[in-house]
Every structure is written in structure tokens, then in C-alpha cells.
Amino acid sequence: MANNWEKPSLEQIEKFEGKDVLSAPQFSKAELDVIMNVAAYYEQALLEKRILKDMEGKVMASLFYEPSTRTRLSFETAMLRLGGTVITVAESPTNQTSSTAKGETMHDGITVIDGYADVIVIRSPQKGAADVAAQAAKHPIINAGDGAGQHPTQALLDIYTILKEKGTLQGLKVTLLGDLKFGRTVHSLVDFLAIYGCELVLVSPEELKMPEEITKSLRDRGVKVEETSDLKKALSTSDVLYVTRIQRERFTDPAVYEKVKDAFIVDEEMISGCKKGMIILHPLPRVNEISVGVDKYEGAKYFEQAYNGLYVRMALLALTTGSVVLFRPHRKTVG
Ligand code: NCD
């Protein structure tokens, strides 16, 4: 991927300037191609150990109101690797350090932070929070996960990883496993997989099925969607297995979580009959759903997937702020 990218036109690049990244359905195939190419360009730049200044003088606000390791740190690293700087709120609903603890609304908080930063990355336990933020902010808002809603930047890095590993997505059979009800990564990912012409197999406990409105909209668009509980059979014909964590924090009844938490475990025995060349992805963190023994399987790509997040997030930050230096002279002004 890194040495195999195509330079998008200035016009294609400029279309992203000032835009928010809120949910998967906002993107066309042409826009996805631009993001993938710019991500690959940055991957190559980092592999060549280039010092980038694309976002020099710019500030990213990283607002995480829910736990995060990869998403926050890869966004922050992305900004630093682009020569920009970062301001951060990292808290959880039970450990608030910002003025949300005093009852400040999202709208007011974002209005203020928007005066400090050139781009705002936000994660919240509330579905729709990024949309509220986008209404308050003049600068681009990037949704880094809104409750059980969407997680478009994760899905973009998932697509980047599949393209890198498989060369294409066209016609691939992708099995999505685990918590398809509350898992926001899969809610975004299925839209992209549909755009790229993939066939989908959904495997989950009965209580955690993909919401009906999502499967219906996929089928209405002509996507082949199969729902099954026979994981082993699905793996015998799948090109990609995408595993998700059961989202314990979204259950209202702990007994239901206890009942379903270990319903499907991907272990060495489970993947023994899988299709040759199948890759295994997981947005991470994993709890029990993939046993550690699977890590040595050559198709286990979940850690590479997390590394790819850096390049895709560099692309998103630079594109939305109009900072991709490859395509224009470096700007001297701030804002
Ligand atoms: C995911 C998330 O936050 O939705 N994590 C991530 O961003 N890599 C998946 C999860 O928490 O299970």
C-alpha cells in the first residue's frame, strides 16, 4: 500500500477542507479512494522517516469522554507526526476532569474549544454527540466513536487494512462476529464494505444481532447478507473475519452480558478449517473473543490494523484542515 498509491487531484483534496467526519454513509467511493491514497502517502513518508510539517502551527483538540487507547493515541500521534500540536481532555463518565462535571453542555464546551483548536476529535458515550458538536463548531469535527452509533475512522482504517492485505475488496466475503448490536465499528464498516462490493456474513448471539434497520438498508442496496450462528462453516468460505468485543458498558442488565459474553471464541481449533489466506481483524481491545494462541496465525492482522490507524488518521486530519502539503505550498498562517 505504502508504495502503491495514486496522487489525487487538487480538486479531490480540496473537497475535504472544512468537512466533518461524522458517519460512514457520508462518504462516496471516490472520497474513500482519496482517503486511502493520502493515508498510503503518509505511510510511505513515515517509512522513509520523513519529518513532516503539514500541520505545523495547527492545534488538534482531542476530547475523549469515554476510555480509549488506540483511537486517542493514534490521533494524537498523527497530529504530532504532521508537525501539529495537541490539547486533550481524557475522562470517563465516572472520572470527569473537565467542566462537563459542572454540568456544562456539549454545545457550550465545543463552542469554547472551537476557539482554541483547528480540528476537534471527539468520543462520547452518547449516540449523536459528534453531530451536536458539529453544529456548535466552525472547525472540522471528527467522530471518534459516539456510544453505540458510529466509529467511521475505525472503519476507514479497517478498509485500509483489508486493501493492504488483500489488494482489493471487490467480491470478498467478510464475516462480522460478536456484538453487532452495540458495536459501533461494525455499524460504520458495513457501509464501506457495501460500497466496495463485499458479501457479508453476520454471526452473533441472538441478543446482539445487527440492528434490523441496518441489515434492511444493506439488502435494499443489493448487498448479500447472511445471518447465521454456524461460525465454523462461515469461516470455511470467508476472506476476512472481523471480530468484535461484547460491549459490556452498553448493557443495562449485567445478567444478559454474563449470558452472552463468551458465546463465540475464536481459537486455534475454530480457525483450523478456515479458507486459505483468510485474515482476522479486530478493532481491539480484545477481552476473550480471540485466544492468544491465534496471534501466531499468519492471517492474524489485528495489531497491524491498529498501526494502520495512524496513517488513516493523519490523512483525515490533514484533509479536513486543508493541510496536505503534497498538493499545495505549505501555509504560513494559523487557522
Ligand atoms: C472500539 C470502540 O471504541 O468502539 N475500539 C477502538 O476504537 N479501537 C471497539 C471496542 O471498544 O470494542
Residues whose N, C-alpha, C, O or C-beta is under 5 A from the ligand:
A	BS01	NCD	R70 T71 G145 H151 Q154 R184 T185 R245 P283 L284 P285
